[in-house]
Amino acid sequence: MDLGIAGRTAAVAAASSGLGLASARALAAEGVRVAICGRDRDRIDAAAAGIDGAVPLVADVSTVAGATAFVEAAIDALGRVDILVPNAGGPPPGTFASTPLEAYAPALELNLLSTVAMCEAAVPAMCERGWGRVVAITSVSVRQPIPQLILSNTARSGATAFLKTLALEVADRGVTVNSVQPGLHATDRARRLYGDDPDARAAAARGVPTGALGDPGDFGAVVAFLCSDAARFVVGAAVPVDGGTYRGLQ
């Protein structure tokens, strides 16, 4: 299926590995020129080397300043940003009892305010040109909070509310804003959560109705589709890509 986005440009945040990298690869496979960022020069250069024409940028999107700087650098490198994929790593695990109040502000900056900052840097120009796509990577925890991840559950829910509001404000300007909610995928994040214990990883997989952790490549394909011309009528959606982990009706 031709997604109709060949020749477009994209800025994909936190894309040295995992779901960000998978999304960048999927977009590049459709003829999109991508700029990707990570905090470590060697890692982001290695990631870009596997994507034809990718521009590697060093940026730390865990702060508002870093998130803004990434989009500005992507615009400088690509000439414009037609597609924005806000993404960032998750904050430390914890429960209400184990998480101090001062841990919330950095988590909100990481998983909420960084998304706002990237959108502020990219979306106005999309509106002026009359075409744009924002597809943010959040988490299925927005629909169904994940135990031990109170900071992520809280911050990503705020990001989802922001994205839905923004989507309604810019929908008549040719710009769509959506989010994709991953469940458990075979990424570095999952390995950090479950460590090297094969029993823990197997137990996690059994909690997914498909019986396996997700393939990042499949996730990237969903992101690319939401950036397509065919998805022009998908506005303000929050799409679970979780192997059926979320069991609710809405």
Secondary structure, 3 states (H helix, E strand, C coil): CCCCCCCCEEEECCCCCHHHHHHHHHHHHCCCEEEEEECCHHHHHHHHHCCCCCEEEECCCCCHHHHHHHHHHHHHHHCCCCEEECCCCCCCCECCCCCCHHHHHHHHHHHHHHHHHHHHHHHHHHHHHCCEEEEEECCHHHCCCCCCEHHHHHHHHHHHHHHHHHHHHHHHHCEEEEEEEECCECCHHHHHHHCCCHHHHHHHHHCCCCCCCECHHHHHHHHHHHCCHHHCCCCCCEEEECCCCCCCCC
